[in-house]
Amino acid sequence: MQRRTFIQKSSSAALAISLLPTVFIKQDDYEYSILELMGKADIELFGKGINLRKEAHDAFLEMKMAAYNAGIDLKVVSSYRDFSRQEAIFERKYITYTDQGMAPLDAIDKIIEYSTIPGTSRHHWGTDIDIVDGYRKVEGDVLVPSKFEAGGPYEDFKLWMDEHSETYGFYLVYTNDPKRRGFKYEPWHYSYAPLSIPMLEQFRGKNIAALLTKENFYGAEHFTKGFLRSYIQNNILDINEDLL
Ligand SMILES: [Zn+2]
């Protein structure tokens, strides 16, 4: 991972060496704004239907080419998502569940089985993707864990990714470790670690609970200190430890 990053950087750095010495600032030193980390900034994304930050996009294309050779078509179902898109998803679910008679905090607990609180999605970063095998014809929802298991349509995809994705910098975030809390197992959600590790490190350095308390989307008025503390601990930080 470190070495790949170094190679990519040194080739672009060599090109710009005489023009712009600032390219030597290491990626790790880049400071992301809180707007970027919360999906509220207009960031530059690359690749039609891919929509990732440059370095993540380039690594994804390399991985996609390798997967093609193994008969697998890495198809992006979802990648970058901004704050307002996540807000719309959250509010739609919140209204649906509370209209069915659920208490606000129960509705929020149900939403966060699979969906994030706006401002805290890793999809805000331009580093994370939900992917499947586009060659497989699948009925109904594609992002269902059983479809990635033995006998399921994405079994080959899963086996290939298990063996190769980390070579390209992509790590599963929400693993099937039974001791893990927070979001349920998502065999489709991968993160480009060379960028997302420093981003998470910077994000957790902010006062996330205080930031969320200032939001005013539907449901946010019910966030308590205790709820936010466990959400941050379980849903944001209890992930694949290689990404911490
Ligand atoms: Zn995802």
Boltz pocket constraint, residues with backbone or C-beta under 6 A from the ligand:
constraints:
  - pocket:
      binder: B
      contacts: [[A, 78], [A, 123], [A, 129], [A, 130], [A, 189]]
      max_distance: 6.0
